[in-house]
Amino acid sequence: MADTSLLQGLPASALRSAAPLLLVLLGECLTQRVGRINLGVEGQMLVGAVAGYGVTALSGEPWLGMAAGAAAAALLSAVYALLTVAARADQFASGLAVWMLGLGASAYAGSGLVGLRIEGFAVGAAGLTPTLWLAVALVPLVALWLYGTRTGLAWRAVGESPGAARAAGITPWRVIVAGIAAGGLLSGLGGAALSIDHTRSWAEGMTAGRGLTAVGLVIVARWNPWLTLPAALLFGLAEALSLRLQAGGSAVPAHLLHTLPYIASLAVFAVTCARLEGGGGPAALRAVFAR
Amino acid sequence: MNGTQLQRAGLAIAAFAALAGGFFGLIGRGPLEMLQAIVMAAAGSRYAVGESLLRATPILLCALATLVPARLGLVSVGAEGQLYFGALVGTGALLLAPAPSLQLPVVLLGGLVGGAVWALLPALLRVVADVNETISTLMLNYVASLLVTWLVYGPWKSPQSQGWPASIEFPDSARLPLLGDSRVHAGLLVALVMGIVLHLLFTRSRWGLVLDVLRSNPRLAPLAGLSIARQVLLTMAIGGALAGLAGIAETASVQGRLQAAFANGAGLSGFLVAWLAGSRVLPAMALALLVGGLLAAGDGLQMMTSVPSSAVLVVQGLMFVALLGAGGWRSEVARG
């Protein structure tokens, strides 16, 4: 196998693979910043993917599909907000319940969409599409907002210490709900980008752990929106490489190669955990993990 | 059950009935008629009860797999991966083909060891490098599932399966005995016995006390001469072995061969069951039966009313939401 064919266009394919994940990562980054860890993003992505795909197929308008995906996932994230904020239920368990709900609801709603074809976005230079630009443009926007504005400061304060934030005149539960909703919107955009743009198809459970990987990669990115870009690229690169090797007739079978993104993410996660000893995260979030 | 618990159970049931009823109304089905159909499909006949118990078995084992590390305060979401890897190693043991009389013990042992090994990976990462076990077990789930997919599409694909990706069929000598004339296998009994043994260990033994102490105050460990690391490895390995048993029992005795993506979210349901039960064994058993019944009803419903089984996944999700929302199912044991 020639190395040149393996590497040709690899950066572009890595970017394409990374774009949906980057959107989800940014959302989960904001959610974790306000002190919540939402495993439900996997289900939210699925709901976003199915709503986005369905609306695009009906209307022929991919941007309308993206909006529908974001709205549907935000709606599902409201369930997580109700459970963890209003009912004070456990975060991990609530996330898994939301995941299950999203898995079932998307499979039910999507049964008529399997095999349906859509137009999707126009493809630009190097096969790059608008969802990639959207994802990449959101990185500095989110980062500058989080680090440079008063509301961004309020969000970080709630994630560090809800008590101190309350003393400073912030209403923590409102900020937490907003953080969960932001995560919902962005995970829906990510799911819709996956089905409308990346695969251009809908299949049951098609996110295949991307949402959960995002939960882990936020920690790899040290809850820093700027670092979500390299974290997403790491996953994208591993995925693009596994697809490449497969197409290039690699001796290593495809299913084995597909483990690469997970193993790479886990390896980086393990190394960062070992080096930083779990520090650096929002204090209210650390309390969830602390034992 | 005291007054508050009763109140909360009532609240959960009312919330669930409202949510599920609303969902059935939304998809254009009579809510009462559907709830009735679910109860009938889960417990309306001997066959239905058998199917419910069959579906409850891996969920109960996965709940126990979550619950044992949770007694130490660990949040392991890895039962699904351990289930896959147990099935993988157990099937591998069969392929090495010992004499028929040895097949069942070797296959079962493979399941137990496989599950334990897959749980020891995140446990070691936790002990050696302080890697959070929740995240690592989540990612390892996908790796284990993909490894099984690779094997059944590739090296282990049976030539007799006519293109369908699956391993060779397990011979009768490698299957767990069935209970009566049902499809329920002895794995259910093993799960129940293990549950009772664990319950007694947690509530009556010195080990149970050690786990309670370490969970509520890890800093006491060195003073009391206790090793957290050893307990992390031990609880994760025991949990993993139980999930591995679920995997190999499902593979050998229910499906009869190793197939891709056969777990159907048993690990996920098991985690929620363990969590809602507040990491206590007896409530986990009751909840596992309830979820098993709901899943079995899903299969029955699809045949009887042409409602797709994904609708039952939604109902299951709604049930967990109602239980979590009503609260009070977590005891003080849940987490320190």
HADDOCK unambig.tbl for C-alpha pairs under 7 A between the chains (distance, minus, plus):
assign (segid A and resid 83 and name CA) (segid B and resid 324 and name CA) 6.88 0.50 0.50
assign (segid A and resid 83 and name CA) (segid B and resid 325 and name CA) 5.51 0.50 0.50
assign (segid A and resid 87 and name CA) (segid B and resid 325 and name CA) 5.38 0.50 0.50
assign (segid A and resid 89 and name CA) (segid B and resid 324 and name CA) 5.83 0.50 0.50
assign (segid A and resid 89 and name CA) (segid B and resid 325 and name CA) 6.53 0.50 0.50
assign (segid A and resid 89 and name CA) (segid B and resid 327 and name CA) 6.61 0.50 0.50
assign (segid A and resid 93 and name CA) (segid B and resid 272 and name CA) 5.91 0.50 0.50
assign (segid A and resid 93 and name CA) (segid B and resid 275 and name CA) 6.65 0.50 0.50
assign (segid A and resid 94 and name CA) (segid B and resid 324 and name CA) 7.00 0.50 0.50
assign (segid A and resid 97 and name CA) (segid B and resid 317 and name CA) 5.49 0.50 0.50
assign (segid A and resid 97 and name CA) (segid B and resid 320 and name CA) 5.84 0.50 0.50
assign (segid A and resid 97 and name CA) (segid B and resid 321 and name CA) 6.11 0.50 0.50
assign (segid A and resid 98 and name CA) (segid B and resid 317 and name CA) 6.93 0.50 0.50
assign (segid A and resid 100 and name CA) (segid B and resid 313 and name CA) 6.92 0.50 0.50
assign (segid A and resid 100 and name CA) (segid B and resid 317 and name CA) 5.28 0.50 0.50
assign (segid A and resid 101 and name CA) (segid B and resid 313 and name CA) 6.92 0.50 0.50
assign (segid A and resid 101 and name CA) (segid B and resid 314 and name CA) 5.08 0.50 0.50
assign (segid A and resid 101 and name CA) (segid B and resid 317 and name CA) 4.49 0.50 0.50
assign (segid A and resid 101 and name CA) (segid B and resid 318 and name CA) 6.73 0.50 0.50
assign (segid A and resid 104 and name CA) (segid B and resid 310 and name CA) 4.97 0.50 0.50
assign (segid A and resid 104 and name CA) (segid B and resid 311 and name CA) 6.28 0.50 0.50
assign (segid A and resid 104 and name CA) (segid B and resid 313 and name CA) 4.75 0.50 0.50
assign (segid A and resid 104 and name CA) (segid B and resid 314 and name CA) 4.64 0.50 0.50
assign (segid A and resid 105 and name CA) (segid B and resid 314 and name CA) 5.74 0.50 0.50
assign (segid A and resid 107 and name CA) (segid B and resid 310 and name CA) 5.92 0.50 0.50
assign (segid A and resid 108 and name CA) (segid B and resid 310 and name CA) 5.36 0.50 0.50
assign (segid A and resid 108 and name CA) (segid B and resid 311 and name CA) 6.02 0.50 0.50
assign (segid A and resid 213 and name CA) (segid B and resid 139 and name CA) 6.76 0.50 0.50
assign (segid A and resid 216 and name CA) (segid B and resid 135 and name CA) 5.71 0.50 0.50
assign (segid A and resid 255 and name CA) (segid B and resid 146 and name CA) 5.90 0.50 0.50
assign (segid A and resid 255 and name CA) (segid B and resid 149 and name CA) 6.61 0.50 0.50
assign (segid A and resid 255 and name CA) (segid B and resid 150 and name CA) 4.94 0.50 0.50
assign (segid A and resid 256 and name CA) (segid B and resid 146 and name CA) 6.70 0.50 0.50
assign (segid A and resid 256 and name CA) (segid B and resid 147 and name CA) 6.35 0.50 0.50
assign (segid A and resid 256 and name CA) (segid B and resid 150 and name CA) 6.04 0.50 0.50
assign (segid A and resid 259 and name CA) (segid B and resid 143 and name CA) 5.31 0.50 0.50
assign (segid A and resid 259 and name CA) (segid B and resid 146 and name CA) 6.51 0.50 0.50
assign (segid A and resid 262 and name CA) (segid B and resid 139 and name CA) 5.90 0.50 0.50
assign (segid A and resid 262 and name CA) (segid B and resid 143 and name CA) 6.82 0.50 0.50
assign (segid A and resid 266 and name CA) (segid B and resid 136 and name CA) 6.39 0.50 0.50
assign (segid A and resid 266 and name CA) (segid B and resid 139 and name CA) 6.72 0.50 0.50
assign (segid A and resid 270 and name CA) (segid B and resid 131 and name CA) 5.53 0.50 0.50
assign (segid A and resid 273 and name CA) (segid B and resid 130 and name CA) 6.50 0.50 0.50
assign (segid A and resid 273 and name CA) (segid B and resid 131 and name CA) 5.43 0.50 0.50
assign (segid A and resid 274 and name CA) (segid B and resid 129 and name CA) 4.77 0.50 0.50
assign (segid A and resid 274 and name CA) (segid B and resid 130 and name CA) 6.03 0.50 0.50
assign (segid A and resid 274 and name CA) (segid B and resid 131 and name CA) 6.59 0.50 0.50
assign (segid A and resid 277 and name CA) (segid B and resid 130 and name CA) 6.62 0.50 0.50
assign (segid A and resid 291 and name CA) (segid B and resid 73 and name CA) 6.52 0.50 0.50
assign (segid A and resid 291 and name CA) (segid B and resid 336 and name CA) 6.84 0.50 0.50
